[in-house]
Amino acid sequence: LRGFRVEPGEVEAVLAKHPDVAQAAVLVREDQPGAKQLVAYVVGAAGENVLREFLARSLPDYLVPSVFVALDRLPVSANGKLDRRALPAPRAAETGHVEPRTETERALAGIWAEVLGADRVGTQDSFFALGGDSLRSLHISAKASALFDVRLTPADVLAARTVAALAETVEDLVLSELERLAAELES
């Protein structure tokens, strides 16, 4: 997956250690040609952000799934084994699409759509649910840095997780740069 050897069983084993995970299955999916992603299917009460942080403490970034799908139970075949082919394709969060409100949000949503191959991106859509990963965060940070003339890092993109949060980060960086330039002019 993106040049890394991925062992889904390794990720499953770490997920199984979380106290709120009853069952887990992890696999590499390619639902869109050329867009492979690591997907975790989880039965239990733990939420996506909790699981993502839990895995990040034990695994390298490339082994943390892009998408987490909550299920009531994992599908099994007639002989009682996990039926990986019956696992559903992941869908974007069903929290409802929220259109960008500001010019910064619109510009960032456009960059995300381009880099992530999405038809549309709302302000509350999860970067990871859209297939985001560390490599794509690098592309997004480079494009946004050039557009807004700020120094946005891939870590900023990964930490923000939504267009709305990243827009706040960009606006803070722009404001800091303007304040720095104003201070230079005064001296």
SULLINRA-V689672 format. One line per field, one symbol per residue. ss: DSSP state (2 for helix, 1 for strand, 0 for the rest). phi: phi as a letter, one per 20 degrees, with the letter a starting at -180 (. if undefined). psi: psi as a letter, one per 40 degrees, with the letter a starting at -180 (. if undefined). A space follows every 50 residues. Layout:
ss: ???
phi: ???
psi: ???
//
This chain:
ss: 00000002222222220000111111111111001111111111000222 22222200002220001111000001000001022200000000000000 00222222222222220000000000000000022222222222222200 0002222222002222222222222222222222220
phi: .lndfddgfffgffgffffedebbccbedcfdgndfbecddcdqefegff fffffffdcfgfeegfcddecfbefcefenegeffeffffdfgeenfdff ddffffffffffgffemefbcefdffgffenfbffffffffffffffelc dedgffffffmcfgffffffffffffffffffffffe
psi: hfeihhgdddddddddehdehdiiihihigdhhegiihhhhhhaehiddd dddddddeiideehidihhhidiiiiideeihgddehihiiihfeihhii didddddddddddddefidihidehhdddeeiaddddddddddddddefi ghidddddddeidddddddddddddddddddddddd.
//
